[in-house]
């Protein structure tokens, strides 16, 4: 099944783009074409069966029904702007970037003016490694796919078509293994992702810099690995994401530092009662978080039954 997307182009064959290509090729009957600045990667992906063909060798952009952008945010914007005249009218474009406001502001109206449909996307999946060689079919299994539905639903023909495109995308991403499609706005996405993703990377990067890390061998277990896993990151990409989401991330960092000062002061003052209270509050917050996650999973299962 292809949901009307007979030919799909994946632009950027890194971890996310490469995994998209492998997953879509294996789990649908769409023909997947790749476009990557390093042609050796494209050729390897074709040889391995992740791609049906390579853009500009086996097909052109004006044949593509659906384009998945696996690039950094600024590169996504530049790609669409520089190729917009080549793209097929009615084609759908979804990015996979970790921030949404800037890219949605830049591309939604541009695509609308040119007869295309842009939907901001963010697959909530990944590993600490990057690049095509680490991509795999299955990366997105049971993950959440965030889609930013941007049209105003005014009732005109474009908005009606946009609504249908959005429905097709939801079905498509569920088909290839995502467990849930979360509808959001760019502003909500960037505010929440600053907490759920970006803060984790900042804290992990700062935490690993302790001098104690040099002598930790034999003294560490699961908690250390959990805290430091995402310190192994792509600094070029995360620098761009942090700066684009600067205001939201700064708010989260400031709140985190306020909480850290509470623990610091309780410990410095040997305030056993206050320290115990703070730790209990954290435990109860995590308990509520687990309950919320379980309730969300139940809602997802019910939604799937109703589809």
BELURFEN-V200209 format. One record per residue. N is the residue number from 0. PSI is psi as a letter, one per 30 degrees, with the letter a starting at -180 (999 if undefined). OMEGA is omega in whole degrees, 0 to 359 (* if undefined). Layout:
# BELURFEN-V200209
n=N psi=PSI omega=OMEGA
n=N psi=PSI omega=OMEGA
This chain:
# BELURFEN-V200209
n=0 psi=k omega=182
n=1 psi=f omega=179
n=2 psi=h omega=179
n=3 psi=f omega=179
n=4 psi=i omega=182
n=5 psi=e omega=180
n=6 psi=k omega=182
n=7 psi=k omega=174
n=8 psi=k omega=172
n=9 psi=j omega=183
n=10 psi=j omega=184
n=11 psi=j omega=186
n=12 psi=h omega=173
n=13 psi=a omega=181
n=14 psi=e omega=183
n=15 psi=e omega=180
n=16 psi=e omega=178
n=17 psi=e omega=178
n=18 psi=e omega=175
n=19 psi=e omega=181
n=20 psi=e omega=181
n=21 psi=e omega=183
n=22 psi=e omega=181
n=23 psi=e omega=180
n=24 psi=e omega=184
n=25 psi=e omega=192
n=26 psi=f omega=176
n=27 psi=l omega=175
n=28 psi=g omega=175
n=29 psi=l omega=172
n=30 psi=j omega=185
n=31 psi=k omega=178
n=32 psi=k omega=182
n=33 psi=l omega=176
n=34 psi=j omega=184
n=35 psi=k omega=183
n=36 psi=f omega=175
n=37 psi=j omega=184
n=38 psi=f omega=179
n=39 psi=e omega=178
n=40 psi=e omega=178
n=41 psi=e omega=181
n=42 psi=e omega=178
n=43 psi=e omega=180
n=44 psi=e omega=178
n=45 psi=e omega=180
n=46 psi=e omega=181
n=47 psi=f omega=179
n=48 psi=g omega=177
n=49 psi=f omega=180
n=50 psi=k omega=171
n=51 psi=e omega=180
n=52 psi=l omega=182
n=53 psi=k omega=178
n=54 psi=k omega=181
n=55 psi=f omega=172
n=56 psi=e omega=184
n=57 psi=f omega=181
n=58 psi=l omega=179
n=59 psi=l omega=182
n=60 psi=f omega=183
n=61 psi=f omega=176
n=62 psi=f omega=189
n=63 psi=k omega=176
n=64 psi=f omega=188
n=65 psi=k omega=179
n=66 psi=k omega=177
n=67 psi=k omega=183
n=68 psi=j omega=178
n=69 psi=h omega=183
n=70 psi=l omega=171
n=71 psi=l omega=185
n=72 psi=e omega=182
n=73 psi=e omega=179
n=74 psi=e omega=176
n=75 psi=e omega=181
n=76 psi=e omega=181
n=77 psi=e omega=180
n=78 psi=e omega=183
n=79 psi=e omega=180
n=80 psi=e omega=184
n=81 psi=f omega=182
n=82 psi=g omega=190
n=83 psi=e omega=181
n=84 psi=f omega=182
n=85 psi=f omega=190
n=86 psi=k omega=181
n=87 psi=k omega=177
n=88 psi=k omega=182
n=89 psi=f omega=180
n=90 psi=l omega=180
n=91 psi=k omega=178
n=92 psi=k omega=175
n=93 psi=k omega=175
n=94 psi=l omega=181
n=95 psi=g omega=187
n=96 psi=l omega=183
n=97 psi=f omega=171
n=98 psi=l omega=189
n=99 psi=e omega=188
n=100 psi=e omega=184
n=101 psi=e omega=184
n=102 psi=e omega=178
n=103 psi=e omega=177
n=104 psi=e omega=184
n=105 psi=e omega=193
n=106 psi=f omega=184
n=107 psi=e omega=182
n=108 psi=e omega=179
n=109 psi=e omega=180
n=110 psi=e omega=179
n=111 psi=e omega=180
n=112 psi=f omega=182
n=113 psi=g omega=175
n=114 psi=g omega=180
n=115 psi=l omega=181
n=116 psi=j omega=179
n=117 psi=k omega=175
n=118 psi=k omega=179
n=119 psi=k omega=182
n=120 psi=l omega=175
n=121 psi=j omega=176
n=122 psi=k omega=183
n=123 psi=i omega=182
n=124 psi=l omega=178
n=125 psi=l omega=173
n=126 psi=l omega=184
n=127 psi=f omega=178
n=128 psi=l omega=179
n=129 psi=l omega=178
n=130 psi=l omega=183
n=131 psi=e omega=184
n=132 psi=f omega=180
n=133 psi=f omega=180
n=134 psi=l omega=180
n=135 psi=l omega=172
n=136 psi=k omega=181
n=137 psi=f omega=180
n=138 psi=e omega=186
n=139 psi=g omega=182
n=140 psi=k omega=178
n=141 psi=g omega=177
n=142 psi=l omega=176
n=143 psi=k omega=173
n=144 psi=j omega=179
n=145 psi=k omega=176
n=146 psi=k omega=178
n=147 psi=j omega=180
n=148 psi=j omega=195
n=149 psi=f omega=185
n=150 psi=l omega=185
n=151 psi=f omega=180
n=152 psi=h omega=180
n=153 psi=f omega=181
n=154 psi=f omega=178
n=155 psi=l omega=187
n=156 psi=e omega=180
n=157 psi=e omega=181
n=158 psi=e omega=177
n=159 psi=e omega=178
n=160 psi=e omega=179
n=161 psi=e omega=178
n=162 psi=e omega=179
n=163 psi=e omega=177
n=164 psi=e omega=180
n=165 psi=e omega=178
n=166 psi=e omega=179
n=167 psi=e omega=180
n=168 psi=e omega=178
n=169 psi=e omega=179
n=170 psi=e omega=182
n=171 psi=e omega=183
n=172 psi=e omega=174
n=173 psi=e omega=180
n=174 psi=e omega=185
n=175 psi=g omega=170
n=176 psi=f omega=178
n=177 psi=k omega=181
n=178 psi=f omega=187
n=179 psi=k omega=172
n=180 psi=j omega=182
n=181 psi=j omega=176
n=182 psi=k omega=183
n=183 psi=l omega=170
n=184 psi=l omega=178
n=185 psi=e omega=182
n=186 psi=e omega=179
n=187 psi=e omega=180
n=188 psi=e omega=186
n=189 psi=e omega=178
n=190 psi=e omega=184
n=191 psi=e omega=183
n=192 psi=f omega=175
n=193 psi=e omega=180
n=194 psi=e omega=190
n=195 psi=f omega=185
n=196 psi=e omega=188
n=197 psi=e omega=178
n=198 psi=e omega=179
n=199 psi=e omega=180
n=200 psi=e omega=177
n=201 psi=e omega=182
n=202 psi=e omega=180
n=203 psi=e omega=181
n=204 psi=e omega=179
n=205 psi=e omega=184
n=206 psi=e omega=185
n=207 psi=f omega=185
n=208 psi=f omega=179
n=209 psi=k omega=176
n=210 psi=f omega=181
n=211 psi=f omega=181
n=212 psi=f omega=182
n=213 psi=f omega=181
n=214 psi=g omega=188
n=215 psi=f omega=187
n=216 psi=k omega=185
n=217 psi=f omega=182
n=218 psi=g omega=188
n=219 psi=l omega=180
n=220 psi=b omega=188
n=221 psi=e omega=183
n=222 psi=e omega=178
n=223 psi=e omega=180
n=224 psi=e omega=179
n=225 psi=e omega=183
n=226 psi=f omega=188
n=227 psi=f omega=186
n=228 psi=e omega=187
n=229 psi=g omega=170
n=230 psi=f omega=176
n=231 psi=i omega=189
n=232 psi=l omega=174
n=233 psi=j omega=188
n=234 psi=f omega=179
n=235 psi=e omega=180
n=236 psi=e omega=185
n=237 psi=e omega=174
n=238 psi=e omega=179
n=239 psi=e omega=180
n=240 psi=e omega=180
n=241 psi=e omega=182
n=242 psi=e omega=179
n=243 psi=f omega=181
n=244 psi=h omega=189
n=245 psi=e omega=186
n=246 psi=e omega=180
n=247 psi=e omega=182
n=248 psi=e omega=178
n=249 psi=e omega=178
n=250 psi=e omega=179
n=251 psi=e omega=179
n=252 psi=e omega=180
n=253 psi=e omega=178
n=254 psi=e omega=179
n=255 psi=e omega=181
n=256 psi=e omega=175
n=257 psi=e omega=179
n=258 psi=e omega=179
n=259 psi=e omega=179
n=260 psi=e omega=177
n=261 psi=e omega=179
n=262 psi=e omega=180
n=263 psi=e omega=183
n=264 psi=e omega=179
n=265 psi=e omega=180
n=266 psi=e omega=181
n=267 psi=e omega=182
n=268 psi=g omega=182
n=269 psi=h omega=182
n=270 psi=i omega=184
n=271 psi=e omega=182
n=272 psi=e omega=181
n=273 psi=e omega=180
n=274 psi=e omega=178
n=275 psi=e omega=179
n=276 psi=e omega=180
n=277 psi=e omega=180
n=278 psi=e omega=177
n=279 psi=e omega=178
n=280 psi=e omega=178
n=281 psi=e omega=179
n=282 psi=e omega=181
n=283 psi=e omega=176
n=284 psi=e omega=179
n=285 psi=e omega=178
n=286 psi=e omega=178
n=287 psi=e omega=178
n=288 psi=e omega=178
n=289 psi=e omega=179
n=290 psi=e omega=178
n=291 psi=e omega=178
n=292 psi=e omega=179
n=293 psi=e omega=179
n=294 psi=e omega=178
n=295 psi=e omega=179
n=296 psi=e omega=177
n=297 psi=e omega=178
n=298 psi=e omega=179
n=299 psi=e omega=180
n=300 psi=e omega=180
n=301 psi=e omega=178
n=302 psi=e omega=179
n=303 psi=e omega=179
n=304 psi=e omega=184
n=305 psi=f omega=182
n=306 psi=999 omega=*
